[in-house]
Amino acid sequence: MQAITVKDREAGVSGLALTELPRPHAAENDVIVRVHAAGFTPGELAWPGTWTDRAGRDRTPSVPGHELSGVVTELGYGTTGLTVGQRVFGLTDWTRDGSLAEYTAVEARNLAPLPADVDHVTAAALPISGLTAWQGLFDHARLTTGQTVVVHGAAGGVGSLAVQLAREAGARVIGTGRAADRDTARTLGVDAFLDLQAERLEDIGQVDVVFDVIGGEILDRSTALIRPGGTVVTIAHPVAVHPEDGRAVFFVVEPDRARLVDLATRLRDGRLKPIVGAVRPLAEAPAAFAPDRRTSGKTIIRVAEG
């Protein structure tokens, strides 16, 4: 099969290449998925799991990418809940070969059925961003109706879904980003928008929740916005500056089949819409990782037609 692989940690993005690999083997409780569309996170080449397995052993050349939509072609021993020929979407394991390949092995529990009327490209944009948005807002920050939440990066892959979910929950949403993101954020339903390059973050005032995807100085300054009992949640890195009378949570998204089913239902109902940007063939995936390639919406790799 064809796959994108990386084998040189020092080379980074320049080490990505389209290569031929043997098709993966289905271990116990695995399924093999014929990948139709895949998503990736630009920074994942810096993740330890890209280079080592769960025991810390080198596993290069490795296949990056952790979001996928496709069709089940094979079931491993003991696998239940899915069938051969079924359309599915979800996450691959952080420490195993990922989704930028024609076939990939995935634990069945990390996948959810994909409705027939949801296309693979849209579905591939949903797993990490949708689960991250949900878990950050509701599992960790415990956002409720009537509260105010600041969503940094409101027009991005995670932020755009966080805005939509928070609005549906009845929260007041303040989005942040660049000036060019203002119209997109407004379309998504933010109550207010702050340009991080031209306006003062501190002028927002106190809020119940800050959802951060940026980190660094923005995260540090955001802790001062938290009113007593509030929460700042981030996926960027552990929090260095904590709120005086609130909580700070750094988390890594976890697979959740039931929540994926729920997110797919929201998508079908028109209550949730991932922002898909560029759609590229598998051979162009290495170029899509380039750090200077900033596009509107999430880049999706189309691996197979149909």
C-alpha positions, 0 to 999 in steps of 0.5 A: 500500500501507499503511505506517508512515512517519516523516519528521521526525527531531526529532519522533521517535515522534510523527512516526510515521504510517500512510500510503499509499505506492507498492509497492516495486520489486525491484532486482537480487537482491531479492525483494518480500515480502507482510509478514504479521508484523513486528518492530521495535526501539524505539530504531531512530528514533535510528539513522542508517540510519533517516534516510539511505541507504548513501551518506548521503543523506536517504531520508525518509519512511522505513519503520521495522522490520527483522524480518519474516515473510511470502510472496514475491510477486516476484523481482528480476533475478538472484535465486536461492534463493527462489521466488514464493509461498514463506514466508520470514522474516528481516531488512531492510536497515538503510538501506532501507525496512523491515518495517512495511508491507504489502510490502517489498523485501529482499535475498534473502540476508537471508531464510530459508525458513519452515517451514509449521508455524511461524506468522508472528507467532512467526517475526517475533520470531526474526530480530534477537533470535535472530541477536544472541543466537547471534552474541554468545554463540558468534561473539564470546564463544566460549562453550563447555560448562562456562563461566559466562555472565551474561545481562543482561535475561534475560527480554527479547527477546534475553536470553531467547533467549540464556539458552536457547541458552547452556543448550543449549550446556551453560553455567551461566547467571546471568540479571539483570533486574527483580524481576518478571522472575525467574519468567520467567527461571527458566522459561527455565532460568537457574541463578541470577537477580539483581535489578539494582535490589535486589542487588549485581552484584559479588556474582556473582563472576567469570564467563567471559562477560557478555552485555549488552543494557543498557549504561551503568553496568551494562555498566561494572560488568560488566567487573569480573566477567570472569575472565582470558581472558573476554569481555564482549559488548554490543549497547548501545554501544562499551565504555568500561571494558575488563576487565583481562585479557579482551576487550570486544566491541561488535557489530551483528547481521548477516544470516545465512541458514544460522543463521536456518534453524538457529534455525527448526529449534530452534524447531520442535523445541521447543528455542527459544521467542521470548517474544511479548508484545503483537500489534498491527495495523499502525495501532497500530504508532506507539503501540507505539514509545512509550518508556513502553510496557513490555510483557513479551516482544517486541511484534509487528505483525500486518500481514496475516492468514493 
